[in-house]
Amino acid sequence: MLPAASRLTHRDDFATVMRRGRSSGRPRLVVHLHRAGQGARPRAGFVVSKAVGNAVVRHRVTRRLRHLVAPRLAELPPDAMLVVRALPAASAAASIELGADLDAALRGALRKLGGDR
């Protein structure tokens, strides 16, 4: 579970990250990463649309992604805002596959973000 201070909860934050952030996609998910220049800890949010499946499937995918992202937040810059967008293939993926896609996507987004500064 992510602590409340580590969650993106406002629509404006999601919109900012998705519009201004750097993204990196994999077959099962897309990661959007943005440095806000404020805040003491990285924050994360999740987007799992109806294309992924019904409510039960969407909540399962969200829980699995939240569990995978929590330990990886410490590796992000302190002012980072992260949005993980699940694609339909995420519903049938094993946790190990989601973790591998998440790691690869984070590496790609961090590499792109590092080129900006």
N, C-alpha and C positions, 0 to 999 in steps of 0.2 A: 504494500500500500504506500502511496506517495503521501508525504506530509502535506497539510494544507498549503504551506508556504511554497511548496514545490509544484503546485498545480497551476496551469493556465485555466482561468474560468471565464474571462470576459470575451465576448465576441470580438471586440476591437483588438485584443491581443492576438487572437487567432488570425484575424484578417491581416494584421501587420506582419506577422510571421510568414504567412502564405504569400503575401504580396511582395514584401521587401527582402525576405530571407533567401538563402541559398538552398536549393533542393537537390536531392539525389534519390533516384528511384531504383528499385529492385523489383523482381517479379511479384512479390507479395505485399510490398509496402513502399511508400514514399516518405522520406524524411525532409522536413523543412526546418532550417536552422537560421536564427537571426540573433545578432548581438544588440541588446537594447541599450547598453550603456548605463543601465541602472539596476539596482537590486543586488543583493548579497549572495544569492544562490540561483542556480539554474532552475528553470521551470519547464514543465512539459504538459502537453495536452494531446488528446487523441481524437481522430475523426474516423468513424466507422459508419459508412452509409448503408442504406437499405440494399444496395447492390451486393453487399457481403453476405446477407442472409436475413432471416427473421430476427426478432428481438433476442431470442435465446442465443442464437449464433453470434450476433453482434456483441452482446454483453460478454460472451465467452472470449471472443477475440480481444475485446478491450481489456479484460482482466489479465489475459496472457501477455499482452503488450505492456501493460502497466507493471507487471511483475518483471519483465525483461528490462524495461527502461530504468526502474528504480536504482539498481546498482551502477548503471552507466552514467547517471547524472553527475556523479563526482568527477568524471573524466572531462566534462564540458567546461568551457570558460564560465566564470562566475556570473556574468551578465547574460548568459545564453537563454533563449527561449526556443523550445523545440516542439514541433507538431509532427506527430506520426500519423500518417493517413493510410489506413488499411485498404488494400485492393481485394477484389472478390476471391482471389486465390488464397488469401490469408485464412479463410474459413476451413480449408482442408489441410492446411500445413501443420506439421508437428512443431512443437515449441523450439526444438533445436534448429529447424529450418527458419523459423521466424527470427531467432536469435542471430543466426548467420547473416540473414538479410539485413537485420537492424545494424549489426556491426559494420557491414560493408557500406550501407547507406550513410551511417554516421561518419565513417572515414571519408567518404566522398564529399559530404556536406562540409565537414571541417576543413578539408583541403581547399574547397572553393571559397569558404569563408576566410581562410588564412590569406588568400590572394587579394582580398579586399583591403586589408589593413597593412 
